[in-house]
């Protein structure tokens, strides 16, 4: 019976070790999950605020067009073909696809 009681007792530093491991897991979670998402959101906001007339864009739905007007209510007017306009939210513009299409256009000009 005394052996069983000795086995059930925790060592004195076990609580501290568990706390350190928990803090380490939280730190790793923050470094690999939360921080990159925050950076991506910041870049998306900067991209959306920097849109101006004449920019070539691609929406998340895959619609290609040129920004015709930036509205104050968070929308833009996109010309998809001559004389054809769509009013879309700035957040509907795909940053990755827009950057890729603009990279290919700039490399074609060189």
C-alpha positions, 0 to 999 in steps of 0.5 A, a space after each residue: 500500500 505504501 508503494 502505491 501512495 509513493 507512485 501517486 505523489 507528483 514530483 515537486 517540479 512537475 507543475 513547472 515543467 508542464 507550465 513550460 511545455 504549455 507555454 512552448 506549445 502556445 508560442 509555437 502555435 502563435 509563430 506558425 499560425 497566428 502571426 503569418 495570418 496577421 501578416 497576410 491580412 495586413 498585406 491584403 489591406 494594403 493591397 486593397 487600399 492601394 488599388 487605383 484606376 487603371 490597375 489590372 486585377 483578377 477577382 477570386 471568381 476568376 474575372 479579369 478586368 481593369 479598375 475603372 473607379 474606386 468608390 468610397 464605400 469599399 467597392 470598385 468599378 471594374 471594366 471587364 470588356 470595353 463598355 462592360 462594367 461590374 461593381 465589386 467589393 475590394 475584398 473580392 480581388 485576389 491578391 495572388 492572382 492579380 500579382 501573378 497576372 501583373 508579373 507575367 505582363 511585366 515580363 512580357 514587356 521586357 
